[in-house]
């Protein structure tokens, strides 16, 4: 799968699901891409580097989301 095709697939799928949830496990993204975890990880990491996705961690769990979405998005930049 080409990177641009994977990027479009992830953005489209996450945008559709934004009304119900804003953070996704890596396994969710891997299923969207229909790739093995190692291949999906390379693409997801590149999306994070480019700012298309962002990491979110609760301390024990790492999830991914689109920047500026979710309940905490407005509070994250407050000082």
PDB file with one MODEL, atoms N, CA, C and O in Angstrom:
MODEL        1
ATOM      1  N   UNK A   1       0.852  -1.187   0.000  1.00  0.00           N
ATOM      2  CA  UNK A   1       0.000   0.000   0.000  1.00  0.00           C
ATOM      3  C   UNK A   1       0.890   1.239   0.000  1.00  0.00           C
ATOM      4  O   UNK A   1       1.820   1.351   0.798  1.00  0.00           O
ATOM      5  N   UNK A   2       0.596   2.147  -0.888  1.00  0.00           N
ATOM      6  CA  UNK A   2       1.338   3.400  -0.969  1.00  0.00           C
ATOM      7  C   UNK A   2       1.042   4.265   0.254  1.00  0.00           C
ATOM      8  O   UNK A   2      -0.038   4.181   0.839  1.00  0.00           O
ATOM      9  N   UNK A   3       2.009   5.093   0.632  1.00  0.00           N
ATOM     10  CA  UNK A   3       1.851   5.937   1.812  1.00  0.00           C
ATOM     11  C   UNK A   3       0.666   6.895   1.669  1.00  0.00           C
ATOM     12  O   UNK A   3      -0.138   7.023   2.592  1.00  0.00           O
ATOM     13  N   UNK A   4       0.553   7.563   0.532  1.00  0.00           N
ATOM     14  CA  UNK A   4      -0.538   8.528   0.339  1.00  0.00           C
ATOM     15  C   UNK A   4      -1.909   7.856   0.396  1.00  0.00           C
ATOM     16  O   UNK A   4      -2.870   8.423   0.916  1.00  0.00           O
ATOM     17  N   UNK A   5      -1.985   6.649  -0.142  1.00  0.00           N
ATOM     18  CA  UNK A   5      -3.239   5.891  -0.100  1.00  0.00           C
ATOM     19  C   UNK A   5      -3.589   5.528   1.347  1.00  0.00           C
ATOM     20  O   UNK A   5      -4.744   5.625   1.760  1.00  0.00           O
ATOM     21  N   UNK A   6      -2.577   5.109   2.105  1.00  0.00           N
ATOM     22  CA  UNK A   6      -2.780   4.761   3.517  1.00  0.00           C
ATOM     23  C   UNK A   6      -3.194   5.988   4.317  1.00  0.00           C
ATOM     24  O   UNK A   6      -4.070   5.909   5.179  1.00  0.00           O
ATOM     25  N   UNK A   7      -2.561   7.123   4.028  1.00  0.00           N
ATOM     26  CA  UNK A   7      -2.877   8.370   4.724  1.00  0.00           C
ATOM     27  C   UNK A   7      -4.338   8.752   4.483  1.00  0.00           C
ATOM     28  O   UNK A   7      -5.057   9.102   5.420  1.00  0.00           O
ATOM     29  N   UNK A   8      -4.765   8.683   3.241  1.00  0.00           N
ATOM     30  CA  UNK A   8      -6.152   9.030   2.898  1.00  0.00           C
ATOM     31  C   UNK A   8      -7.130   8.078   3.574  1.00  0.00           C
ATOM     32  O   UNK A   8      -8.186   8.502   4.044  1.00  0.00           O
ATOM     33  N   UNK A   9      -6.789   6.802   3.627  1.00  0.00           N
ATOM     34  CA  UNK A   9      -7.652   5.803   4.236  1.00  0.00           C
ATOM     35  C   UNK A   9      -7.822   6.062   5.733  1.00  0.00           C
ATOM     36  O   UNK A   9      -8.933   5.982   6.257  1.00  0.00           O
ATOM     37  N   UNK A  10      -6.721   6.370   6.420  1.00  0.00           N
ATOM     38  CA  UNK A  10      -6.759   6.645   7.863  1.00  0.00           C
ATOM     39  C   UNK A  10      -7.568   7.909   8.141  1.00  0.00           C
ATOM     40  O   UNK A  10      -8.453   7.901   8.996  1.00  0.00           O
ATOM     41  N   UNK A  11      -7.272   8.995   7.426  1.00  0.00           N
ATOM     42  CA  UNK A  11      -7.958  10.267   7.657  1.00  0.00           C
ATOM     43  C   UNK A  11      -9.456  10.121   7.409  1.00  0.00           C
ATOM     44  O   UNK A  11     -10.264  10.628   8.186  1.00  0.00           O
ATOM     45  N   UNK A  12      -9.825   9.441   6.348  1.00  0.00           N
ATOM     46  CA  UNK A  12     -11.244   9.248   6.033  1.00  0.00           C
ATOM     47  C   UNK A  12     -11.942   8.432   7.130  1.00  0.00           C
ATOM     48  O   UNK A  12     -13.025   8.799   7.584  1.00  0.00           O
ATOM     49  N   UNK A  13     -11.324   7.335   7.548  1.00  0.00           N
ATOM     50  CA  UNK A  13     -11.937   6.469   8.557  1.00  0.00           C
ATOM     51  C   UNK A  13     -12.059   7.183   9.903  1.00  0.00           C
ATOM     52  O   UNK A  13     -13.095   7.082  10.559  1.00  0.00           O
ATOM     53  N   UNK A  14     -11.022   7.900  10.320  1.00  0.00           N
ATOM     54  CA  UNK A  14     -11.071   8.585  11.614  1.00  0.00           C
ATOM     55  C   UNK A  14     -12.052   9.745  11.593  1.00  0.00           C
ATOM     56  O   UNK A  14     -12.726  10.002  12.591  1.00  0.00           O
ATOM     57  N   UNK A  15     -12.141  10.439  10.485  1.00  0.00           N
ATOM     58  CA  UNK A  15     -13.076  11.550  10.369  1.00  0.00           C
ATOM     59  C   UNK A  15     -14.516  11.055  10.498  1.00  0.00           C
ATOM     60  O   UNK A  15     -15.346  11.713  11.125  1.00  0.00           O
ATOM     61  N   UNK A  16     -14.812   9.897   9.904  1.00  0.00           N
ATOM     62  CA  UNK A  16     -16.159   9.320  10.001  1.00  0.00           C
ATOM     63  C   UNK A  16     -16.505   8.957  11.442  1.00  0.00           C
ATOM     64  O   UNK A  16     -17.660   9.073  11.851  1.00  0.00           O
ATOM     65  N   UNK A  17     -15.511   8.519  12.211  1.00  0.00           N
ATOM     66  CA  UNK A  17     -15.756   8.040  13.576  1.00  0.00           C
ATOM     67  C   UNK A  17     -15.619   9.125  14.640  1.00  0.00           C
ATOM     68  O   UNK A  17     -15.826   8.849  15.822  1.00  0.00           O
ATOM     69  N   UNK A  18     -15.277  10.350  14.250  1.00  0.00           N
ATOM     70  CA  UNK A  18     -15.029  11.413  15.229  1.00  0.00           C
ATOM     71  C   UNK A  18     -16.231  11.730  16.109  1.00  0.00           C
ATOM     72  O   UNK A  18     -16.058  12.175  17.243  1.00  0.00           O
ATOM     73  N   UNK A  19     -17.433  11.514  15.616  1.00  0.00           N
ATOM     74  CA  UNK A  19     -18.619  11.823  16.417  1.00  0.00           C
ATOM     75  C   UNK A  19     -18.744  10.891  17.615  1.00  0.00           C
ATOM     76  O   UNK A  19     -19.277  11.282  18.653  1.00  0.00           O
ATOM     77  N   UNK A  20     -18.256   9.664  17.477  1.00  0.00           N
ATOM     78  CA  UNK A  20     -18.392   8.702  18.569  1.00  0.00           C
ATOM     79  C   UNK A  20     -17.114   8.538  19.389  1.00  0.00           C
ATOM     80  O   UNK A  20     -17.191   8.290  20.593  1.00  0.00           O
ATOM     81  N   UNK A  21     -15.943   8.671  18.767  1.00  0.00           N
ATOM     82  CA  UNK A  21     -14.705   8.570  19.530  1.00  0.00           C
ATOM     83  C   UNK A  21     -13.584   9.321  18.829  1.00  0.00           C
ATOM     84  O   UNK A  21     -13.576   9.457  17.605  1.00  0.00           O
ATOM     85  N   UNK A  22     -12.632   9.810  19.631  1.00  0.00           N
ATOM     86  CA  UNK A  22     -11.568  10.629  19.057  1.00  0.00           C
ATOM     87  C   UNK A  22     -10.189   9.996  19.186  1.00  0.00           C
ATOM     88  O   UNK A  22      -9.246  10.442  18.532  1.00  0.00           O
ATOM     89  N   UNK A  23     -10.055   8.970  20.012  1.00  0.00           N
ATOM     90  CA  UNK A  23      -8.770   8.303  20.201  1.00  0.00           C
ATOM     91  C   UNK A  23      -8.903   6.839  19.808  1.00  0.00           C
ATOM     92  O   UNK A  23      -9.927   6.205  20.060  1.00  0.00           O
ATOM     93  N   UNK A  24      -7.858   6.313  19.191  1.00  0.00           N
ATOM     94  CA  UNK A  24      -7.903   4.964  18.651  1.00  0.00           C
ATOM     95  C   UNK A  24      -6.660   4.189  19.052  1.00  0.00           C
ATOM     96  O   UNK A  24      -5.561   4.741  19.099  1.00  0.00           O
ATOM     97  N   UNK A  25      -6.840   2.909  19.340  1.00  0.00           N
ATOM     98  CA  UNK A  25      -5.715   2.033  19.610  1.00  0.00           C
ATOM     99  C   UNK A  25      -4.969   1.743  18.308  1.00  0.00           C
ATOM    100  O   UNK A  25      -5.523   1.869  17.216  1.00  0.00           O
ATOM    101  N   UNK A  26      -3.704   1.353  18.447  1.00  0.00           N
ATOM    102  CA  UNK A  26      -2.920   1.001  17.266  1.00  0.00           C
ATOM    103  C   UNK A  26      -3.596  -0.122  16.479  1.00  0.00           C
ATOM    104  O   UNK A  26      -3.607  -0.097  15.249  1.00  0.00           O
ATOM    105  N   UNK A  27      -4.159  -1.102  17.182  1.00  0.00           N
ATOM    106  CA  UNK A  27      -4.820  -2.216  16.493  1.00  0.00           C
ATOM    107  C   UNK A  27      -5.982  -1.740  15.627  1.00  0.00           C
ATOM    108  O   UNK A  27      -6.239  -2.312  14.568  1.00  0.00           O
ATOM    109  N   UNK A  28      -6.685  -0.698  16.067  1.00  0.00           N
ATOM    110  CA  UNK A  28      -7.766  -0.120  15.255  1.00  0.00           C
ATOM    111  C   UNK A  28      -7.212   0.415  13.935  1.00  0.00           C
ATOM    112  O   UNK A  28      -7.781   0.190  12.867  1.00  0.00           O
ATOM    113  N   UNK A  29      -6.087   1.128  14.034  1.00  0.00           N
ATOM    114  CA  UNK A  29      -5.477   1.708  12.829  1.00  0.00           C
ATOM    115  C   UNK A  29      -4.949   0.620  11.909  1.00  0.00           C
ATOM    116  O   UNK A  29      -5.063   0.721  10.688  1.00  0.00           O
ATOM    117  N   UNK A  30      -4.377  -0.414  12.492  1.00  0.00           N
ATOM    118  CA  UNK A  30      -3.856  -1.534  11.711  1.00  0.00           C
ATOM    119  C   UNK A  30      -4.982  -2.219  10.933  1.00  0.00           C
ATOM    120  O   UNK A  30      -4.797  -2.612   9.781  1.00  0.00           O
ATOM    121  N   UNK A  31      -6.150  -2.359  11.569  1.00  0.00           N
ATOM    122  CA  UNK A  31      -7.300  -2.976  10.893  1.00  0.00           C
ATOM    123  C   UNK A  31      -7.820  -2.092   9.764  1.00  0.00           C
ATOM    124  O   UNK A  31      -8.216  -2.592   8.711  1.00  0.00           O
ATOM    125  N   UNK A  32      -7.819  -0.775   9.986  1.00  0.00           N
ATOM    126  CA  UNK A  32      -8.254   0.159   8.940  1.00  0.00           C
ATOM    127  C   UNK A  32      -7.354   0.030   7.720  1.00  0.00           C
ATOM    128  O   UNK A  32      -7.830   0.025   6.584  1.00  0.00           O
ATOM    129  N   UNK A  33      -6.043  -0.076   7.964  1.00  0.00           N
ATOM    130  CA  UNK A  33      -5.079  -0.174   6.869  1.00  0.00           C
ATOM    131  C   UNK A  33      -5.033  -1.570   6.252  1.00  0.00           C
ATOM    132  O   UNK A  33      -4.534  -1.749   5.141  1.00  0.00           O
ATOM    133  N   UNK A  34      -5.559  -2.557   6.980  1.00  0.00           N
ATOM    134  CA  UNK A  34      -5.517  -3.950   6.530  1.00  0.00           C
ATOM    135  C   UNK A  34      -4.083  -4.399   6.262  1.00  0.00           C
ATOM    136  O   UNK A  34      -3.795  -5.048   5.256  1.00  0.00           O
ATOM    137  N   UNK A  35      -3.185  -4.038   7.191  1.00  0.00           N
ATOM    138  CA  UNK A  35      -1.778  -4.402   7.080  1.00  0.00           C
ATOM    139  C   UNK A  35      -1.327  -5.138   8.330  1.00  0.00           C
ATOM    140  O   UNK A  35      -1.979  -5.081   9.373  1.00  0.00           O
ATOM    141  N   UNK A  36      -0.206  -5.825   8.209  1.00  0.00           N
ATOM    142  CA  UNK A  36       0.401  -6.453   9.373  1.00  0.00           C
ATOM    143  C   UNK A  36       0.917  -5.348  10.293  1.00  0.00           C
ATOM    144  O   UNK A  36       1.251  -4.258   9.827  1.00  0.00           O
ATOM    145  N   UNK A  37       0.984  -5.625  11.596  1.00  0.00           N
ATOM    146  CA  UNK A  37       1.390  -4.582  12.554  1.00  0.00           C
ATOM    147  C   UNK A  37       2.709  -3.880  12.228  1.00  0.00           C
ATOM    148  O   UNK A  37       2.798  -2.661  12.373  1.00  0.00           O
ATOM    149  N   UNK A  38       3.717  -4.605  11.798  1.00  0.00           N
ATOM    150  CA  UNK A  38       5.014  -3.973  11.508  1.00  0.00           C
ATOM    151  C   UNK A  38       4.897  -2.953  10.377  1.00  0.00           C
ATOM    152  O   UNK A  38       5.445  -1.855  10.470  1.00  0.00           O
ATOM    153  N   UNK A  39       4.190  -3.312   9.321  1.00  0.00           N
ATOM    154  CA  UNK A  39       4.006  -2.407   8.184  1.00  0.00           C
ATOM    155  C   UNK A  39       3.142  -1.212   8.589  1.00  0.00           C
ATOM    156  O   UNK A  39       3.429  -0.075   8.216  1.00  0.00           O
ATOM    157  N   UNK A  40       2.087  -1.480   9.350  1.00  0.00           N
ATOM    158  CA  UNK A  40       1.193  -0.408   9.792  1.00  0.00           C
ATOM    159  C   UNK A  40       1.935   0.563  10.709  1.00  0.00           C
ATOM    160  O   UNK A  40       1.720   1.773  10.634  1.00  0.00           O
ATOM    161  N   UNK A  41       2.804   0.043  11.573  1.00  0.00           N
ATOM    162  CA  UNK A  41       3.541   0.886  12.525  1.00  0.00           C
ATOM    163  C   UNK A  41       4.387   1.920  11.792  1.00  0.00           C
ATOM    164  O   UNK A  41       4.455   3.076  12.212  1.00  0.00           O
ATOM    165  N   UNK A  42       5.028   1.517  10.707  1.00  0.00           N
ATOM    166  CA  UNK A  42       5.860   2.451   9.928  1.00  0.00           C
ATOM    167  C   UNK A  42       5.007   3.599   9.382  1.00  0.00           C
ATOM    168  O   UNK A  42       5.413   4.761   9.430  1.00  0.00           O
ATOM    169  N   UNK A  43       3.836   3.267   8.870  1.00  0.00           N
ATOM    170  CA  UNK A  43       2.944   4.286   8.299  1.00  0.00           C
ATOM    171  C   UNK A  43       2.396   5.191   9.400  1.00  0.00           C
ATOM    172  O   UNK A  43       2.378   6.412   9.247  1.00  0.00           O
ATOM    173  N   UNK A  44       1.951   4.601  10.500  1.00  0.00           N
ATOM    174  CA  UNK A  44       1.379   5.382  11.599  1.00  0.00           C
ATOM    175  C   UNK A  44       2.437   6.325  12.180  1.00  0.00           C
ATOM    176  O   UNK A  44       2.135   7.484  12.465  1.00  0.00           O
ATOM    177  N   UNK A  45       3.658   5.848  12.356  1.00  0.00           N
ATOM    178  CA  UNK A  45       4.730   6.704  12.870  1.00  0.00           C
ATOM    179  C   UNK A  45       5.009   7.875  11.931  1.00  0.00           C
ATOM    180  O   UNK A  45       5.256   8.992  12.385  1.00  0.00           O
ATOM    181  N   UNK A  46       4.972   7.625  10.639  1.00  0.00           N
ATOM    182  CA  UNK A  46       5.193   8.705   9.670  1.00  0.00           C
ATOM    183  C   UNK A  46       4.046   9.727   9.736  1.00  0.00           C
ATOM    184  O   UNK A  46       4.276  10.929   9.603  1.00  0.00           O
ATOM    185  N   UNK A  47       2.826   9.249   9.939  1.00  0.00           N
ATOM    186  CA  UNK A  47       1.676  10.157  10.073  1.00  0.00           C
ATOM    187  C   UNK A  47       1.818  11.027  11.324  1.00  0.00           C
ATOM    188  O   UNK A  47       1.443  12.199  11.313  1.00  0.00           O
ATOM    189  N   UNK A  48       2.354  10.455  12.389  1.00  0.00           N
ATOM    190  CA  UNK A  48       2.590  11.227  13.616  1.00  0.00           C
ATOM    191  C   UNK A  48       3.679  12.272  13.365  1.00  0.00           C
ATOM    192  O   UNK A  48       3.537  13.422  13.783  1.00  0.00           O
ATOM    193  N   UNK A  49       4.759  11.885  12.690  1.00  0.00           N
ATOM    194  CA  UNK A  49       5.849  12.820  12.376  1.00  0.00           C
ATOM    195  C   UNK A  49       5.350  14.007  11.562  1.00  0.00           C
ATOM    196  O   UNK A  49       5.788  15.138  11.772  1.00  0.00           O
ATOM    197  N   UNK A  50       4.434  13.750  10.634  1.00  0.00           N
ATOM    198  CA  UNK A  50       3.908  14.811   9.761  1.00  0.00           C
ATOM    199  C   UNK A  50       2.801  15.631  10.425  1.00  0.00           C
ATOM    200  O   UNK A  50       2.366  16.643   9.877  1.00  0.00           O
ATOM    201  N   UNK A  51       2.344  15.199  11.599  1.00  0.00           N
ATOM    202  CA  UNK A  51       1.303  15.946  12.285  1.00  0.00           C
ATOM    203  C   UNK A  51      -0.111  15.590  11.859  1.00  0.00           C
ATOM    204  O   UNK A  51      -1.064  16.263  12.252  1.00  0.00           O
ATOM    205  N   UNK A  52      -0.256  14.539  11.060  1.00  0.00           N
ATOM    206  CA  UNK A  52      -1.586  14.097  10.645  1.00  0.00           C
ATOM    207  C   UNK A  52      -2.280  13.416  11.820  1.00  0.00           C
ATOM    208  O   UNK A  52      -3.485  13.573  12.020  1.00  0.00           O
ATOM    209  N   UNK A  53      -1.505  12.657  12.594  1.00  0.00           N
ATOM    210  CA  UNK A  53      -1.985  12.011  13.812  1.00  0.00           C
ATOM    211  C   UNK A  53      -1.144  12.507  14.982  1.00  0.00           C
ATOM    212  O   UNK A  53      -0.064  13.068  14.796  1.00  0.00           O
ATOM    213  N   UNK A  54      -1.658  12.292  16.189  1.00  0.00           N
ATOM    214  CA  UNK A  54      -0.883  12.617  17.384  1.00  0.00           C
ATOM    215  C   UNK A  54      -1.014  11.487  18.390  1.00  0.00           C
ATOM    216  O   UNK A  54      -2.011  10.765  18.424  1.00  0.00           O
ATOM    217  N   UNK A  55       0.026  11.355  19.210  1.00  0.00           N
ATOM    218  CA  UNK A  55      -0.016  10.377  20.294  1.00  0.00           C
ATOM    219  C   UNK A  55      -0.840  10.940  21.440  1.00  0.00           C
ATOM    220  O   UNK A  55      -0.874  12.151  21.657  1.00  0.00           O
ATOM    221  N   UNK A  56      -1.497  10.061  22.165  1.00  0.00           N
ATOM    222  CA  UNK A  56      -2.153  10.428  23.417  1.00  0.00           C
ATOM    223  C   UNK A  56      -1.883   9.287  24.371  1.00  0.00           C
ATOM    224  O   UNK A  56      -2.094   8.125  24.025  1.00  0.00           O
ATOM    225  N   UNK A  57      -1.421   9.601  25.561  1.00  0.00           N
ATOM    226  CA  UNK A  57      -1.104   8.556  26.522  1.00  0.00           C
ATOM    227  C   UNK A  57      -1.788   8.822  27.852  1.00  0.00           C
ATOM    228  O   UNK A  57      -1.825   9.952  28.339  1.00  0.00           O
ATOM    229  N   UNK A  58      -2.326   7.759  28.424  1.00  0.00           N
ATOM    230  CA  UNK A  58      -2.936   7.860  29.750  1.00  0.00           C
ATOM    231  C   UNK A  58      -1.910   7.494  30.814  1.00  0.00           C
ATOM    232  O   UNK A  58      -2.200   7.559  32.008  1.00  0.00           O
ATOM    233  N   UNK A  59      -0.735   7.118  30.393  1.00  0.00           N
ATOM    234  CA  UNK A  59       0.299   6.661  31.299  1.00  0.00           C
ATOM    235  C   UNK A  59       0.507   5.163  31.152  1.00  0.00           C
ATOM    236  O   UNK A  59       1.630   4.671  31.261  1.00  0.00           O
ATOM    237  N   UNK A  60      -0.572   4.444  30.904  1.00  0.00           N
ATOM    238  CA  UNK A  60      -0.448   3.001  30.719  1.00  0.00           C
ATOM    239  C   UNK A  60      -0.839   2.575  29.309  1.00  0.00           C
ATOM    240  O   UNK A  60      -0.482   1.483  28.868  1.00  0.00           O
ATOM    241  N   UNK A  61      -1.560   3.419  28.614  1.00  0.00           N
ATOM    242  CA  UNK A  61      -2.048   3.089  27.280  1.00  0.00           C
ATOM    243  C   UNK A  61      -1.721   4.217  26.317  1.00  0.00           C
ATOM    244  O   UNK A  61      -1.933   5.388  26.631  1.00  0.00           O
ATOM    245  N   UNK A  62      -1.211   3.870  25.161  1.00  0.00           N
ATOM    246  CA  UNK A  62      -0.953   4.862  24.124  1.00  0.00           C
ATOM    247  C   UNK A  62      -2.008   4.719  23.046  1.00  0.00           C
ATOM    248  O   UNK A  62      -2.283   3.624  22.556  1.00  0.00           O
ATOM    249  N   UNK A  63      -2.590   5.848  22.691  1.00  0.00           N
ATOM    250  CA  UNK A  63      -3.606   5.856  21.645  1.00  0.00           C
ATOM    251  C   UNK A  63      -3.226   6.923  20.621  1.00  0.00           C
ATOM    252  O   UNK A  63      -2.305   7.711  20.837  1.00  0.00           O
ATOM    253  N   UNK A  64      -3.931   6.932  19.535  1.00  0.00           N
ATOM    254  CA  UNK A  64      -3.678   7.878  18.451  1.00  0.00           C
ATOM    255  C   UNK A  64      -4.967   8.627  18.136  1.00  0.00           C
ATOM    256  O   UNK A  64      -6.065   8.086  18.268  1.00  0.00           O
ATOM    257  N   UNK A  65      -4.816   9.873  17.720  1.00  0.00           N
ATOM    258  CA  UNK A  65      -5.968  10.658  17.327  1.00  0.00           C
ATOM    259  C   UNK A  65      -5.559  11.754  16.366  1.00  0.00           C
ATOM    260  O   UNK A  65      -4.374  11.973  16.116  1.00  0.00           O
ATOM    261  N   UNK A  66      -6.543  12.429  15.840  1.00  0.00           N
ATOM    262  CA  UNK A  66      -6.258  13.557  14.964  1.00  0.00           C
ATOM    263  C   UNK A  66      -6.055  14.789  15.844  1.00  0.00           C
ATOM    264  O   UNK A  66      -6.803  14.987  16.801  1.00  0.00           O
ATOM    265  N   UNK A  67      -5.060  15.617  15.538  1.00  0.00           N
ATOM    266  CA  UNK A  67      -4.776  16.791  16.370  1.00  0.00           C
ATOM    267  C   UNK A  67      -5.988  17.702  16.531  1.00  0.00           C
ATOM    268  O   UNK A  67      -6.720  17.956  15.574  1.00  0.00           O
ATOM    269  N   UNK A  68      -6.189  18.189  17.751  1.00  0.00           N
ATOM    270  CA  UNK A  68      -7.252  19.141  18.020  1.00  0.00           C
ATOM    271  C   UNK A  68      -8.622  18.528  18.201  1.00  0.00           C
ATOM    272  O   UNK A  68      -9.624  19.244  18.188  1.00  0.00           O
ATOM    273  N   UNK A  69      -8.691  17.203  18.372  1.00  0.00           N
ATOM    274  CA  UNK A  69      -9.988  16.567  18.567  1.00  0.00           C
ATOM    275  C   UNK A  69     -10.053  15.937  19.951  1.00  0.00           C
ATOM    276  O   UNK A  69      -9.024  15.676  20.573  1.00  0.00           O
ATOM    277  N   UNK A  70     -11.244  15.701  20.417  1.00  0.00           N
ATOM    278  CA  UNK A  70     -11.430  15.035  21.704  1.00  0.00           C
ATOM    279  C   UNK A  70     -11.729  16.005  22.820  1.00  0.00           C
ATOM    280  O   UNK A  70     -11.613  17.221  22.662  1.00  0.00           O
ATOM    281  N   UNK A  71     -12.121  15.443  23.960  1.00  0.00           N
ATOM    282  CA  UNK A  71     -12.531  16.244  25.102  1.00  0.00           C
ATOM    283  C   UNK A  71     -11.389  17.061  25.684  1.00  0.00           C
ATOM    284  O   UNK A  71     -11.615  18.168  26.172  1.00  0.00           O
ATOM    285  N   UNK A  72     -10.171  16.543  25.644  1.00  0.00           N
ATOM    286  CA  UNK A  72      -9.043  17.233  26.253  1.00  0.00           C
ATOM    287  C   UNK A  72      -8.363  18.242  25.329  1.00  0.00           C
ATOM    288  O   UNK A  72      -7.485  18.979  25.775  1.00  0.00           O
ATOM    289  N   UNK A  73      -8.736  18.291  24.093  1.00  0.00           N
ATOM    290  CA  UNK A  73      -8.045  19.132  23.128  1.00  0.00           C
ATOM    291  C   UNK A  73      -8.005  20.593  23.551  1.00  0.00           C
ATOM    292  O   UNK A  73      -6.972  21.244  23.401  1.00  0.00           O
ATOM    293  N   UNK A  74      -9.095  21.118  24.072  1.00  0.00           N
ATOM    294  CA  UNK A  74      -9.113  22.533  24.457  1.00  0.00           C
ATOM    295  C   UNK A  74      -8.321  22.786  25.710  1.00  0.00           C
ATOM    296  O   UNK A  74      -7.782  23.880  25.875  1.00  0.00           O
ATOM    297  N   UNK A  75      -8.225  21.820  26.604  1.00  0.00           N
ATOM    298  CA  UNK A  75      -7.512  22.008  27.868  1.00  0.00           C
ATOM    299  C   UNK A  75      -6.021  21.746  27.751  1.00  0.00           C
ATOM    300  O   UNK A  75      -5.264  22.175  28.621  1.00  0.00           O
ATOM    301  N   UNK A  76      -5.577  21.070  26.725  1.00  0.00           N
ATOM    302  CA  UNK A  76      -4.171  20.703  26.616  1.00  0.00           C
ATOM    303  C   UNK A  76      -3.243  21.891  26.429  1.00  0.00           C
ATOM    304  O   UNK A  76      -2.067  21.811  26.782  1.00  0.00           O
ATOM    305  N   UNK A  77      -3.734  22.964  25.895  1.00  0.00           N
ATOM    306  CA  UNK A  77      -2.860  24.114  25.613  1.00  0.00           C
ATOM    307  C   UNK A  77      -3.032  25.247  26.613  1.00  0.00           C
ATOM    308  O   UNK A  77      -2.555  26.360  26.390  1.00  0.00           O
ATOM    309  N   UNK A  78      -3.710  24.964  27.704  1.00  0.00           N
ATOM    310  CA  UNK A  78      -3.879  25.975  28.748  1.00  0.00           C
ATOM    311  C   UNK A  78      -2.693  25.943  29.700  1.00  0.00           C
ATOM    312  O   UNK A  78      -2.159  24.875  30.001  1.00  0.00           O
ATOM    313  N   UNK A  79      -2.293  27.084  30.159  1.00  0.00           N
ATOM    314  CA  UNK A  79      -1.160  27.159  31.118  1.00  0.00           C
ATOM    315  C   UNK A  79      -1.649  27.509  32.492  1.00  0.00           C
ATOM    316  O   UNK A  79      -0.850  27.617  33.422  1.00  0.00           O
TER     317      UNK A  79
ENDMDL
END
